[in-house]
Amino acid sequence: MPAVHSQIYPIAGVPQPNEYITHLDPVFVQHLSRHQGQRMALMTTVGRIEGINAGVAVDHIQINLEDRSLHIRISQIVYFEGPLASYR
């Protein structure tokens, strides 16, 4: 399943970048995408986060907690733990 992305909309009065560059780890993003809708734990460069994988984009993942959503840059994820998955 390919990663889903969100459209980037310009905001009036805010300077917009001329180009958007992100480092992509396609296999890692694909592995994260296989766990969408599932509870998982991420180890980031600043600590552990547990919640529901609500969505994966090319540059970040959204983790839903009970009362809020976290948007975490994929480049800041060291590893993740989730339910067993088959890679066939």
GIPE-V245006 format. One record per run of one state. SS is the DSSP state (alpha for helix, beta for strand, coil for the rest). FROM is the first residue (numbers start at 1). TO is the last residue. If there is no record, write none. Layout:
BEGIN
ss from to
SS FROM TO
SS FROM TO
END
This chain:
BEGIN
ss from to
coil 1 25
alpha 26 33
coil 34 38
beta 39 44
coil 45 46
beta 47 56
coil 57 59
beta 60 64
coil 65 68
beta 69 73
alpha 74 76
beta 77 81
coil 82 88
END
